[in-house]
Amino acid sequence: MEVAIVFMFLFAVIFGIFYLFYSTRNKERLALIEKGVDAKIFMQGEKKRSTLTGRIIILNLALLAMGIGVGVLLGAILSSLFGYSGSWADRPSNAIDSEVFFISSIFLCAGGALLIGFNQTKKLDNE
């Protein structure tokens, strides 16, 4: 029962935010129309921004996927060269498990790809 109350409260908060956003936007547009200003300025800005937002999302997702792929490849190479896959009791004190190479290289390459995506996004904003 308590979970249902939390979800109802969450739904009410989200509904309230959207209601305030759209009602305020509508009031602003009506005020512009009453003053004689053309309200099409909202439509032109939204269309250009939505196209740019779609490009940015696709660019960042593509670079993230490429970064994860490079991270898996780099992790496999590092694991085969430096990873220790023997028994736990016989391992030396400075041995690194193979999984560590995979996880660290995936996160490092994904972070680098997102950093490249951020720089590419700044270039798209300047155009």
N, C-alpha and C positions, 0 to 999 in steps of 0.2 A: 504494500500500500504506500509506503514511504517513497519507493522508487517512482511510482506513478505521480506523486505530488511533485517530485523534483522535475520530472519530464514536463508536467503541465506548467510549472513555473518557468522552466527554460523556454518552452514554446511561447508563453505569454511575453517574456522579455524580448525574444526575437521578433515576435509580431509587433510589439510596441515600438521597437527601433525602426522597423520597416515602415510602420504607419507614420511615425513622426517624420521620417526622411521624405516619404512621398507627399505627405500633406504640406510640409514646408516648401518643398520644391514646387508644388502646384500653386501655393500662395505667392511665391516669388514670381512665377511666370505670369500669373494673373495681374500682379502689380505692374510688371513691365508692360503688359498689353494695355492696361489702363493709362499708363503714362505715354503710350504711343510708340514705345520701342518695340522693334521686331523681336519676337521670342524665338526666332530660328537660330539664334546664336547658340542655344543649348544643343540643338540637334547637330550642328556642324561639328562642335567640339566633341560630342559623344561618339560620332561616327569615326572620326580620325583617331581618337584615343582607343576605341575598341579594336581597331585594326592593329594599332601599335601594341596593345596589350596582348593580343593573340600572337603576334610575332615574337614578343618577348617571352611568353610562356613556352612556345614551341622551341625557341632558341635555347632557353635554359634547360628544358627537358631533354633535348637532343644532346646538348653538351654534358648533362649529368649522366645520361645513358652511356655516352662514349667514355666518360671518365670512369664509370664503374667497370666497363669492359676492359679498359686499359689497366685498371687496378687489379682485376682478376688475373689478367695476363701477367702483370708484374709480380703479383703474389705467387703465381705458379712458378715463375722463373726463380724468384728468391727462395721459395720453399724447396725447389729441387736442388739449388746450389748450396744453401746455408741451413736449411731446416733439419731438425733432428726427429727421426721417426722411430727410434729404437725403444727399448723398454724403459719404463720410468725409473726403475731402480738403478740401472747402469748408466744413466745419462750424466754427462759432465755438468759442473755447476754453471757454466756459461752457455749451455745449450738453449736454443730458442725453438719452441714448438712451431710446426708448420702452419698452424692456424693463425698464429700471431702475424705472420707475414701476409696472409690473405686479408685479414681484417684491417690491419694498418694500411696496407697499400690501397685497398678499396676506399677507405675514408680519405686518405691523402689525395688520391687521384680525383675522387668526387668533389672534394673541396677545391682543388685546383681548377676543375672544370667549371664549378660555379663561380669562381673568381674570374675566369676568362669570360663567362657569360655576363657577369656584372660589367666588365669593361666593354664588351660588345653592346650591351644595353645602353651604356652611356653614349656610345657612338651613334646608335640608332636614334636616341633622343635629340642629338645635335642636328640630325638631318632634317 
